[in-house]
Amino acid sequence: MNSFFKAFIVIATLLSLTPASAQKRDWAGLDRYAEANRSLGQPAPGEHRVVFLGNSITYFWAQRHPDFFKNNGFIGRGISGQTTYQFLVRFREDVINLAPEIVVINAGTNDCAENTHPFNVDITLGNIKSMVELARANGIKVILTAVLPSASFGWIPEITDAADRIALLNEKIETYARQNNIPFVDYYTPMVHGDDRAINPAYSDDGVHPTPAGYDVMEAIILPAVKAVMQNNGDCGQTYP
């Protein structure tokens, strides 16, 4: 066997192993809450379960204000850095299979920052629409929320139009929500600050993630929306606040 043929065999073998290796990469974070989801089980009779699906903003919310989630029966399913593409892949595991009454979706910051894909507002909105359709097909009510303001993304400084991207995406999410009778919670307006449309420094230390004071603002808006959807026993195309 000549050296060329030996090299060919080695390369072919390595290529044949690549798909199996790739399958071990948990791109969508399916394992992140797998054990917690199994432990949680199905809702008890009379339980009004609410899942908050999101990125690091949702993750830190559940970590920094655990009593807000515990006292209201809310379940945090945030994963840092994720985009709507990843939310959509894990939607069944982290939302549908938990059989909540309501899912609160906060999505889009990392789409605007191009964490996994080039920014395309229509595809991002399409991913959100798909999640809404999956939820409704499984009897789960939906609350959509605004992307929080940000003038820039510290981890990708070359994006100089962050505020424009966020404003455009929020406009499209709110319009879609209104046209489809879905509650829309506007975190953006009470938290935006200045001509550069940054998040108010009173509510964030890094320009993206809320401080406890920022989460206080969000909680004061989302809680009435959740209660209204439960009491109405259905969706309502209202904007909060």
Protein Blocks (a to p, Z undefined) as FASTA:
>chain_A
ZZklmmmmmmmmmmmmmmmmmmmpcfkommmmmmmmmmnopadehiacddddddfklmmm
mmmmmmlmmmnopacdddehiafklmmmmmmmmmmmnopabdcddehjlmmnommbccdf
klmmmmmmmmmmmmmmnopacddddddddfbdfklmmlmklmmmmmmmmmmmmmmmmmno
pacddfklmmggcjkopacfklocnopaccfklmmmmmmmmmmmmmmmmmnopacdddcZ
Z
